[in-house]
Amino acid sequence: MDFPDDPFASAGLKYQASKVLAHRSVLEWVPKNQPNFTVVTIHPSFVFGRNLTQTSADGIDGTNGMLWESLHSEKPIVPMVSVDVRDVALAHLRALDLDFNGQSAVQEFLLSAPESSGWKWERVIEFVGRKYPELNIQLKGPFDEASKVDVNRATELLGIQWRSMEDTVSSFLDHQRELKAQL
């Protein structure tokens, strides 16, 4: 990854670079300091779902904002690699209980719902159009093929049973309905 030198580089690029640099720092720090604990790093793809910090209908931001904007655009602004915020929280909790004694000092987990959980733009459009027709979805295919993320390690070691696209999208859009009803 090229790191942005330009102070006017996009916030998204700076965010991505900060994640990569932080991870590299961990990988350099552990062998130098040889801590008596295991460092666990968790790397989620785009995180969607109910945002407990969003308190108003116009307060959609972050990755949920990207999902919202994608639903209201002809082409998505995010790739279809995603994970439910509740699955990310569960992964953090379960990682605390694992015993990595005798294994690598750094344990890494990729988090992204597998395609079998329904995360394809075509399925999102069909589902949202059926359950939330008032949103008047603008998205149209064809869509780029989603990246494949190997989450077997998280599935097996953390015991994650990935939430379906329908569950995640409903959680997010139902929250938006609730916030709009407060107006």
C-alpha positions in Angstrom: 0.0 0.0 0.0 1.3 3.5 -0.9 1.0 5.8 2.1 -0.3 9.3 1.5 2.3 12.1 1.8 -0.2 14.7 0.6 -1.9 16.5 3.6 -5.0 16.8 1.4 -5.3 13.0 0.7 -8.7 11.6 1.3 -9.8 10.7 4.8 -10.5 7.2 3.7 -7.0 6.7 2.3 -5.5 8.1 5.5 -7.7 5.8 7.6 -6.6 2.7 5.6 -2.9 3.8 5.9 -3.3 4.2 9.7 -4.6 0.7 10.0 -1.8 -0.8 8.0 0.8 1.2 9.9 -0.7 0.3 13.3 -0.6 -3.4 12.4 3.0 -3.2 11.1 3.9 -1.4 14.4 2.5 -4.3 16.4 4.3 -6.9 14.3 7.6 -5.0 14.9 6.9 -4.3 18.6 6.2 -7.9 19.7 9.5 -9.5 18.8 11.5 -6.5 20.2 9.6 -6.5 23.5 8.7 -10.2 23.9 5.7 -9.6 26.1 4.5 -12.4 28.4 1.1 -12.3 26.7 -0.3 -12.9 23.3 -1.3 -10.0 21.1 -4.5 -10.5 19.2 -5.3 -8.4 16.2 -8.8 -8.4 14.7 -9.2 -7.1 11.1 -12.9 -6.6 10.1 -14.0 -5.8 6.6 -16.6 -3.1 6.2 -18.7 -3.1 9.5 -22.4 -2.6 9.1 -25.3 -2.7 11.5 -27.0 -0.8 14.3 -24.8 2.0 15.5 -25.4 2.7 19.2 -23.7 6.1 18.9 -26.0 7.3 16.1 -28.7 9.4 17.8 -30.4 11.2 14.9 -31.6 10.3 11.4 -29.1 12.6 9.8 -26.2 11.2 11.9 -25.4 8.2 9.6 -21.6 8.1 9.1 -18.7 5.7 8.8 -19.3 2.4 7.0 -23.0 2.6 7.6 -23.0 5.9 5.8 -21.2 4.2 2.9 -23.9 1.5 2.8 -26.7 4.1 2.9 -25.1 6.1 0.1 -24.5 2.9 -1.9 -28.2 2.0 -1.6 -29.1 5.5 -2.9 -26.6 5.5 -5.8 -26.5 3.6 -9.1 -23.2 2.1 -8.2 -22.0 1.1 -4.8 -19.2 3.1 -3.1 -18.1 0.1 -1.1 -17.1 -3.4 -2.2 -19.3 -6.2 -1.0 -17.0 -7.5 1.8 -18.8 -6.9 5.1 -19.4 -8.1 8.6 -22.1 -7.4 11.2 -21.0 -5.1 14.1 -22.3 -7.7 16.5 -20.1 -10.4 15.0 -17.1 -8.1 15.4 -18.0 -7.5 19.1 -18.4 -11.2 19.7 -15.0 -11.9 18.1 -13.3 -9.5 20.5 -15.0 -11.2 23.5 -14.2 -14.7 22.3 -10.6 -13.8 21.6 -10.2 -12.9 25.3 -11.0 -16.4 26.3 -8.7 -18.3 24.0 -5.5 -19.9 25.2 -2.7 -19.3 22.8 0.0 -20.8 25.0 2.9 -22.1 23.0 1.7 -20.5 19.8 2.8 -17.4 18.0 3.0 -14.2 20.1 0.7 -12.5 17.6 -2.6 -14.0 16.6 -4.5 -12.4 13.7 -8.1 -12.8 12.7 -9.9 -11.6 9.5 -13.6 -10.9 10.0 -15.9 -10.8 7.0 -19.2 -12.6 6.5 -18.8 -15.4 3.9 -20.7 -15.1 0.6 -23.0 -17.9 1.8 -24.5 -15.5 4.3 -26.0 -13.5 1.5 -23.6 -10.7 0.9 -24.0 -10.0 -2.8 -25.3 -6.6 -4.1 -28.0 -8.4 -6.1 -29.4 -10.0 -3.0 -29.2 -6.8 -1.0 -31.2 -5.0 -3.7 -33.8 -7.7 -3.8 -34.1 -7.9 0.0 -34.2 -4.1 0.7 -36.7 -3.6 -2.2 -39.0 -6.2 -0.7 -38.7 -5.3 3.0 -38.1 -1.5 2.7 -39.8 -0.4 -0.6 -40.1 3.2 0.7 -36.3 3.5 0.3 -36.6 3.5 -3.5 -33.2 1.8 -4.0 -31.2 3.2 -7.0 -28.5 0.5 -7.2 -28.2 -1.3 -10.5 -25.9 -4.0 -11.7 -23.8 -5.5 -13.0 -21.5 -5.5 -9.9 -17.9 -6.3 -9.5 -17.2 -9.7 -8.0 -16.7 -9.5 -4.3 -13.3 -10.2 -2.8 -12.9 -13.6 -1.1 -11.8 -13.4 2.5 -10.6 -16.5 4.2 -12.3 -16.4 7.6 -11.9 -20.1 8.5 -9.6 -19.3 11.4 -12.2 -16.9 12.9 -15.0 -19.3 12.3 -13.1 -22.3 13.8 -11.2 -20.7 16.7 -13.6 -18.0 17.7 -16.7 -20.0 16.9 -18.3 -17.2 14.9 -21.6 -18.1 13.2 -21.8 -15.2 10.8 -25.0 -13.3 10.7 -26.9 -13.2 7.5 -27.0 -10.2 5.2 -30.8 -9.9 5.9 -30.1 -9.8 9.7 -27.4 -7.1 9.4 -29.2 -4.9 6.9 -32.5 -5.1 8.9 -30.6 -4.1 12.0 -29.2 -1.1 10.3 -32.4 0.0 8.4 -34.7 -0.7 11.3 -32.6 1.6 13.4 -32.9 4.3 10.6 -36.7 3.9 10.7 -36.7 4.3 14.5 -34.6 7.5 14.3 -36.8 9.0 11.5 -39.9 8.2 13.6 -38.5 10.4 16.4 -38.6 13.5 14.1 
